[in-house]
Amino acid sequence: MKQYNEIIISRLMGIGDAIMLTPLLQGLKTLMPDTKLILVTEKHTLPITSRMPFVDEAYGFTKTLKDEIFFIKHFWRKDLAYCVDNSYRISLIYALAMIKERIGFPHKRGIYLTKNLKYEPWMDKEWEPYVHAMLFKQATGLDVTTVNNWNKFYYPEATKAEKENIEKIFIDSGGNFEKGYVAVSLESDTWQKDWPIENWLKLFSKLGDKQFVVLGVKSKRLENIELPSNVIDMRGKTTLIEMGYLVKRADLLIAVCSLFVHVAYAFDIPVIGIYGPQPVRRGASPKYFCRHSFGSLLCSM
């Protein structure tokens, strides 16, 4: 098996996309414990990526000259960079840093890569972490899927102080931990994936004896929505780690295709996923889904 001193993996997309990289990252650290793993993501993902124990260095990339110069100097002549996105700029930076192996999809940037990955039709309908793993194998021969439990997601645990803080905010917002609750996410990053708010309100009304907790941030579209009394609105009140703690304590998560389903998978929380135009298999492992009485209710709405 080929050995590397350092491997850089970049994914300049959302927080959920960074979580979906964790099977690959954990598998690589298991196969090559002495290899330094460096993760480059969008800056807003750092609260998560900087607390991944299998990542040696985590960086948030911004399109500034300061960052570009730093990355070129810091990554000078590193062994391998795997671009798990189509970013033109980061590929150029890796080329200027003269990283020895630079792999990724050509996508108008092939001159900056040393090896072009080939996307195959089956990948459009396959689970994204598996696709990442197979593309890495295609380029290097390293197969993380041979590692036991390679496909487990990771999300950082909250500290004692973080737990105490969010518990206080939850209680002050009218929540009751002893009653148990269903966590929900009303929106995703694109409206095409979302479930109509009328359906959410109907669900909350039909299950008036259940306590629901809404996670996420308040968007302009749903900023002034009036939620019933059995719904605790925690949007905008938590950090990313505190949000993960609320998911971990939930009895069930009902969510559109977004960050929250990945967090629930990391903590083995049952999920009912509501998926839009993309193939369900692409963003959701079969382990996400549970047979639950809520499921039949959702289907009838």
TIMARBA-96741 format. One record per residue (C-alpha): residue in three letters; chain; z, y, x. Coordinates in steps of 0.25 Angstrom, whole numbers, plus 5000, padded with zeros to 4 digits. Each point is the difference from the previous one (the first is absolute). Example, Ala and Ser with C-alpha at 12.3 -4.5 7.8 and 13.67 -1.06 7.14 Angstrom:
! residues 2
+------+------+------+------+------+
| code | unit |    w |    v |    u |
+------+------+------+------+------+
|  ALA |    A | 5031 | 4982 | 5049 |
|  SER |    A | 4998 | 5014 | 5006 |
+------+------+------+------+------+
END
This chain:
! residues 301
+------+------+------+------+------+
| code | unit |    w |    v |    u |
+------+------+------+------+------+
|  MET |    A | 5000 | 5000 | 5000 |
|  LYS |    A | 4996 | 5014 | 5006 |
|  GLN |    A | 5012 | 5008 | 5003 |
|  TYR |    A | 5001 | 5016 | 4999 |
|  ASN |    A | 5010 | 5009 | 5005 |
|  GLU |    A | 4998 | 5010 | 4989 |
|  ILE |    A | 4993 | 4999 | 4986 |
|  ILE |    A | 4998 | 5013 | 4992 |
|  ILE |    A | 4997 | 4998 | 4985 |
|  SER |    A | 4996 | 5012 | 4992 |
|  ARG |    A | 5000 | 5002 | 4985 |
|  LEU |    A | 4998 | 5014 | 4996 |
|  MET |    A | 5002 | 4998 | 4985 |
|  GLY |    A | 5012 | 4999 | 4990 |
|  ILE |    A | 5014 | 4994 | 5001 |
|  GLY |    A | 4996 | 4988 | 4992 |
|  ASP |    A | 4988 | 4998 | 5010 |
|  ALA |    A | 5010 | 5000 | 5012 |
|  ILE |    A | 5009 | 4990 | 4993 |
|  MET |    A | 4988 | 4991 | 4998 |
|  LEU |    A | 4999 | 5000 | 5015 |
|  THR |    A | 5014 | 4994 | 5002 |
|  PRO |    A | 4995 | 4985 | 4999 |
|  LEU |    A | 4991 | 5003 | 5012 |
|  LEU |    A | 5010 | 5007 | 5008 |
|  GLN |    A | 5011 | 4990 | 4998 |
|  GLY |    A | 4990 | 4989 | 5003 |
|  LEU |    A | 4996 | 5007 | 5013 |
|  LYS |    A | 5014 | 5002 | 5005 |
|  THR |    A | 5003 | 4985 | 4997 |
|  LEU |    A | 4988 | 4996 | 5008 |
|  MET |    A | 5002 | 5010 | 5011 |
|  PRO |    A | 5014 | 5004 | 5001 |
|  ASP |    A | 4998 | 5007 | 5013 |
|  THR |    A | 4988 | 5009 | 4996 |
|  LYS |    A | 5003 | 5014 | 4996 |
|  LEU |    A | 4995 | 5003 | 4985 |
|  ILE |    A | 4997 | 5014 | 4998 |
|  LEU |    A | 4997 | 5004 | 4985 |
|  VAL |    A | 4993 | 5013 | 4996 |
|  THR |    A | 5000 | 5005 | 4986 |
|  GLU |    A | 5000 | 5012 | 4992 |
|  LYS |    A | 5012 | 5009 | 5003 |
|  HIS |    A | 5006 | 4998 | 4986 |
|  THR |    A | 5002 | 4985 | 5003 |
|  LEU |    A | 5009 | 5002 | 5012 |
|  PRO |    A | 5013 | 4998 | 4992 |
|  ILE |    A | 4996 | 4986 | 4997 |
|  THR |    A | 4992 | 4996 | 5013 |
|  SER |    A | 5010 | 5006 | 5010 |
|  ARG |    A | 5010 | 4990 | 4994 |
|  MET |    A | 4992 | 4988 | 5002 |
|  PRO |    A | 5007 | 4991 | 5010 |
|  PHE |    A | 4987 | 4993 | 5004 |
|  VAL |    A | 4993 | 5013 | 5004 |
|  ASP |    A | 5004 | 5006 | 5014 |
|  GLU |    A | 4994 | 5014 | 4997 |
|  ALA |    A | 4996 | 5006 | 4987 |
|  TYR |    A | 4992 | 5013 | 5000 |
|  GLY |    A | 4995 | 5009 | 4988 |
|  PHE |    A | 4986 | 5006 | 5003 |
|  THR |    A | 4996 | 5014 | 4996 |
|  LYS |    A | 4987 | 5006 | 5002 |
|  THR |    A | 5005 | 5010 | 5010 |
|  LEU |    A | 4996 | 5003 | 5014 |
|  LYS |    A | 5014 | 4998 | 5005 |
|  ASP |    A | 5000 | 4986 | 4994 |
|  GLU |    A | 4986 | 4996 | 5005 |
|  ILE |    A | 5004 | 5004 | 5015 |
|  PHE |    A | 5013 | 4993 | 4999 |
|  PHE |    A | 4993 | 4987 | 4995 |
|  ILE |    A | 4990 | 5000 | 5011 |
|  LYS |    A | 5010 | 5002 | 5010 |
|  HIS |    A | 5010 | 4990 | 4994 |
|  PHE |    A | 4990 | 4989 | 4997 |
|  TRP |    A | 4992 | 5002 | 5014 |
|  ARG |    A | 4994 | 4986 | 5004 |
|  LYS |    A | 5009 | 4992 | 4990 |
|  ASP |    A | 4995 | 4986 | 4997 |
|  LEU |    A | 4995 | 4999 | 4986 |
|  ALA |    A | 4999 | 5009 | 4988 |
|  TYR |    A | 4997 | 4994 | 4986 |
|  CYS |    A | 4995 | 5011 | 4990 |
|  VAL |    A | 5004 | 4995 | 4986 |
|  ASP |    A | 4993 | 5011 | 4993 |
|  ASN |    A | 4987 | 5008 | 5001 |
|  SER |    A | 5005 | 5012 | 5007 |
|  TYR |    A | 4990 | 5007 | 5009 |
|  ARG |    A | 5010 | 5009 | 5008 |
|  ILE |    A | 5010 | 4989 | 5004 |
|  SER |    A | 4988 | 4992 | 5005 |
|  LEU |    A | 4996 | 5011 | 5009 |
|  ILE |    A | 5014 | 5002 | 5005 |
|  TYR |    A | 5001 | 4986 | 5004 |
|  ALA |    A | 4986 | 5001 | 5007 |
|  LEU |    A | 5005 | 5012 | 5008 |
|  ALA |    A | 5013 | 4993 | 5003 |
|  MET |    A | 4991 | 4989 | 5006 |
|  ILE |    A | 5007 | 4989 | 4993 |
|  LYS |    A | 4994 | 4987 | 5006 |
|  GLU |    A | 4998 | 4993 | 4986 |
|  ARG |    A | 4997 | 5008 | 4988 |
|  ILE |    A | 4997 | 4992 | 4987 |
|  GLY |    A | 4996 | 5005 | 4986 |
|  PHE |    A | 4989 | 5001 | 4990 |
|  PRO |    A | 4988 | 5008 | 5006 |
|  HIS |    A | 4999 | 5010 | 4988 |
|  LYS |    A | 4993 | 5011 | 5008 |
|  ARG |    A | 5010 | 4998 | 5011 |
|  GLY |    A | 4994 | 4988 | 5007 |
|  ILE |    A | 4998 | 5007 | 5013 |
|  TYR |    A | 5015 | 5002 | 5002 |
|  LEU |    A | 5003 | 4986 | 4998 |
|  THR |    A | 4999 | 4988 | 5010 |
|  LYS |    A | 4999 | 4990 | 4989 |
|  ASN |    A | 4995 | 5002 | 4985 |
|  LEU |    A | 5006 | 4992 | 4990 |
|  LYS |    A | 4992 | 4993 | 4989 |
|  TYR |    A | 5004 | 5001 | 4986 |
|  GLU |    A | 4997 | 4988 | 4991 |
|  PRO |    A | 4997 | 5000 | 4985 |
|  TRP |    A | 5012 | 4991 | 4997 |
|  MET |    A | 5010 | 5011 | 5006 |
|  ASP |    A | 4997 | 5009 | 4988 |
|  LYS |    A | 5008 | 4990 | 4991 |
|  GLU |    A | 5010 | 4995 | 5010 |
|  TRP |    A | 5015 | 5004 | 5002 |
|  GLU |    A | 4999 | 5012 | 5009 |
|  PRO |    A | 5011 | 4995 | 5011 |
|  TYR |    A | 4992 | 4988 | 5001 |
|  VAL |    A | 4987 | 5008 | 5003 |
|  HIS |    A | 5007 | 5008 | 5010 |
|  ALA |    A | 5005 | 4987 | 5007 |
|  MET |    A | 4986 | 4993 | 5000 |
|  LEU |    A | 4993 | 5013 | 5005 |
|  PHE |    A | 5010 | 5000 | 5012 |
|  LYS |    A | 4997 | 4985 | 5002 |
|  GLN |    A | 4985 | 5003 | 5000 |
|  ALA |    A | 5002 | 5010 | 5011 |
|  THR |    A | 5011 | 4994 | 5009 |
|  GLY |    A | 5001 | 4985 | 4996 |
|  LEU |    A | 5015 | 5003 | 4997 |
|  ASP |    A | 5004 | 4994 | 4986 |
|  VAL |    A | 5013 | 5005 | 4994 |
|  THR |    A | 4998 | 4991 | 4988 |
|  THR |    A | 5005 | 4988 | 5009 |
|  VAL |    A | 5014 | 5006 | 5000 |
|  ASN |    A | 5010 | 4995 | 4990 |
|  ASN |    A | 5002 | 5010 | 4988 |
|  TRP |    A | 4990 | 5009 | 5006 |
|  ASN |    A | 4996 | 5006 | 4987 |
|  LYS |    A | 5014 | 5007 | 4997 |
|  PHE |    A | 5000 | 5015 | 4998 |
|  TYR |    A | 5011 | 5008 | 5007 |
|  TYR |    A | 5007 | 5013 | 4994 |
|  PRO |    A | 5012 | 5006 | 5007 |
|  GLU |    A | 5014 | 4998 | 4995 |
|  ALA |    A | 5008 | 5012 | 4996 |
|  THR |    A | 5012 | 5004 | 5008 |
|  LYS |    A | 5014 | 5000 | 4994 |
|  ALA |    A | 4999 | 5015 | 4999 |
|  GLU |    A | 4986 | 5000 | 4993 |
|  LYS |    A | 5005 | 4990 | 4990 |
|  GLU |    A | 5012 | 5008 | 4997 |
|  ASN |    A | 4992 | 5013 | 4998 |
|  ILE |    A | 4990 | 4994 | 4991 |
|  GLU |    A | 5010 | 4993 | 4992 |
|  LYS |    A | 5007 | 5013 | 4997 |
|  ILE |    A | 4987 | 5007 | 4996 |
|  PHE |    A | 4997 | 4988 | 4991 |
|  ILE |    A | 5013 | 5001 | 4993 |
|  ASP |    A | 4999 | 5015 | 4999 |
|  SER |    A | 4986 | 4998 | 4994 |
|  GLY |    A | 5006 | 4991 | 4989 |
|  GLY |    A | 4998 | 4987 | 5006 |
|  ASN |    A | 5009 | 4988 | 4999 |
|  PHE |    A | 4998 | 4989 | 5011 |
|  GLU |    A | 5009 | 4990 | 4992 |
|  LYS |    A | 4990 | 5000 | 4989 |
|  GLY |    A | 4988 | 4996 | 5009 |
|  TYR |    A | 4987 | 5007 | 4999 |
|  VAL |    A | 4985 | 4998 | 5000 |
|  ALA |    A | 4993 | 5009 | 5011 |
|  VAL |    A | 4987 | 5006 | 4996 |
|  SER |    A | 4989 | 5008 | 5007 |
|  LEU |    A | 4992 | 5008 | 4990 |
|  GLU |    A | 4989 | 5005 | 5010 |
|  SER |    A | 4992 | 4996 | 5012 |
|  ASP |    A | 4992 | 5008 | 5010 |
|  THR |    A | 4988 | 5000 | 4991 |
|  TRP |    A | 5000 | 5002 | 4985 |
|  GLN |    A | 4990 | 4989 | 4998 |
|  LYS |    A | 5011 | 4990 | 5003 |
|  ASP |    A | 5010 | 5005 | 4991 |
|  TRP |    A | 5005 | 4995 | 4986 |
|  PRO |    A | 4999 | 5011 | 4989 |
|  ILE |    A | 5013 | 5007 | 4998 |
|  GLU |    A | 5000 | 4997 | 4986 |
|  ASN |    A | 5001 | 4985 | 5003 |
|  TRP |    A | 5012 | 5002 | 5009 |
|  LEU |    A | 5007 | 5008 | 4989 |
|  LYS |    A | 4997 | 4989 | 4990 |
|  LEU |    A | 5006 | 4990 | 5010 |
|  PHE |    A | 5013 | 5008 | 5002 |
|  SER |    A | 5001 | 5002 | 4985 |
|  LYS |    A | 4998 | 4985 | 4996 |
|  LEU |    A | 5010 | 4996 | 5011 |
|  GLY |    A | 5010 | 5010 | 4996 |
|  ASP |    A | 5012 | 4991 | 5004 |
|  LYS |    A | 4995 | 5000 | 5015 |
|  GLN |    A | 5003 | 5010 | 5011 |
|  PHE |    A | 4987 | 5005 | 5007 |
|  VAL |    A | 5000 | 5007 | 5013 |
|  VAL |    A | 4988 | 5009 | 5003 |
|  LEU |    A | 4996 | 5001 | 5015 |
|  GLY |    A | 4991 | 5008 | 5008 |
|  VAL |    A | 4997 | 5015 | 5000 |
|  LYS |    A | 4997 | 5010 | 4989 |
|  SER |    A | 4985 | 5003 | 4998 |
|  LYS |    A | 4994 | 5011 | 4993 |
|  ARG |    A | 4994 | 4991 | 4990 |
|  LEU |    A | 5014 | 4994 | 4996 |
|  GLU |    A | 5009 | 5011 | 5004 |
|  ASN |    A | 5005 | 5004 | 4987 |
|  ILE |    A | 4999 | 4986 | 4993 |
|  GLU |    A | 5012 | 4998 | 4990 |
|  LEU |    A | 5007 | 4986 | 5003 |
|  PRO |    A | 5009 | 4993 | 4990 |
|  SER |    A | 5015 | 4999 | 5003 |
|  ASN |    A | 4999 | 4985 | 5005 |
|  VAL |    A | 4991 | 5005 | 5012 |
|  ILE |    A | 5007 | 5006 | 5013 |
|  ASP |    A | 4990 | 5009 | 5007 |
|  MET |    A | 5002 | 4999 | 5015 |
|  ARG |    A | 4986 | 5006 | 5004 |
|  GLY |    A | 5002 | 5010 | 5011 |
|  LYS |    A | 5015 | 4997 | 5002 |
|  THR |    A | 4999 | 4989 | 5011 |
|  THR |    A | 4995 | 4998 | 5014 |
|  LEU |    A | 4991 | 4989 | 5003 |
|  ILE |    A | 5011 | 4991 | 5005 |
|  GLU |    A | 5009 | 5004 | 4988 |
|  MET |    A | 4988 | 4996 | 4991 |
|  GLY |    A | 4999 | 4987 | 5006 |
|  TYR |    A | 5015 | 4997 | 4998 |
|  LEU |    A | 4998 | 5003 | 4985 |
|  VAL |    A | 4988 | 4990 | 4999 |
|  LYS |    A | 5009 | 4990 | 5007 |
|  ARG |    A | 5011 | 5001 | 4990 |
|  ALA |    A | 4990 | 4999 | 4988 |
|  ASP |    A | 4999 | 4988 | 4991 |
|  LEU |    A | 4985 | 5002 | 4999 |
|  LEU |    A | 4990 | 5010 | 5004 |
|  ILE |    A | 4988 | 5004 | 4991 |
|  ALA |    A | 4990 | 5008 | 5008 |
|  VAL |    A | 4986 | 5004 | 5001 |
|  CYS |    A | 4993 | 4996 | 5013 |
|  SER |    A | 5008 | 5009 | 5010 |
|  LEU |    A | 5011 | 5000 | 5011 |
|  PHE |    A | 5010 | 4995 | 4991 |
|  VAL |    A | 4994 | 4986 | 4998 |
|  HIS |    A | 5000 | 4998 | 5015 |
|  VAL |    A | 5015 | 5004 | 5001 |
|  ALA |    A | 5004 | 4990 | 4989 |
|  TYR |    A | 4992 | 4989 | 5007 |
|  ALA |    A | 5008 | 5003 | 5013 |
|  PHE |    A | 5013 | 4999 | 4993 |
|  ASP |    A | 4996 | 4988 | 4991 |
|  ILE |    A | 5001 | 5008 | 4987 |
|  PRO |    A | 4992 | 4994 | 4988 |
|  VAL |    A | 4988 | 5009 | 4997 |
|  ILE |    A | 4991 | 5002 | 4988 |
|  GLY |    A | 4988 | 5008 | 5006 |
|  ILE |    A | 4990 | 5008 | 4992 |
|  TYR |    A | 4987 | 5001 | 5007 |
|  GLY |    A | 4988 | 5009 | 4998 |
|  PRO |    A | 4986 | 4999 | 5006 |
|  GLN |    A | 5002 | 4992 | 5013 |
|  PRO |    A | 5001 | 4985 | 5001 |
|  VAL |    A | 5015 | 4996 | 4997 |
|  ARG |    A | 5000 | 4990 | 5011 |
|  ARG |    A | 4996 | 5011 | 5010 |
|  GLY |    A | 5013 | 5008 | 4998 |
|  ALA |    A | 5009 | 4989 | 4995 |
|  SER |    A | 5005 | 4987 | 5005 |
|  PRO |    A | 5002 | 4989 | 4989 |
|  LYS |    A | 5015 | 5001 | 5004 |
|  TYR |    A | 5000 | 5014 | 4994 |
|  PHE |    A | 4999 | 4994 | 4986 |
|  CYS |    A | 5011 | 4994 | 4991 |
|  ARG |    A | 4999 | 4994 | 4987 |
|  HIS |    A | 5009 | 5009 | 4991 |
|  SER |    A | 5002 | 5004 | 4986 |
|  PHE |    A | 4996 | 5014 | 5004 |
|  GLY |    A | 4986 | 4994 | 5004 |
|  SER |    A | 4996 | 4996 | 4986 |
|  LEU |    A | 5005 | 5014 | 4994 |
|  LEU |    A | 4991 | 5008 | 5010 |
|  CYS |    A | 4988 | 4991 | 4997 |
|  SER |    A | 5002 | 5004 | 4985 |
|  MET |    A | 5000 | 5015 | 5002 |
+------+------+------+------+------+
END
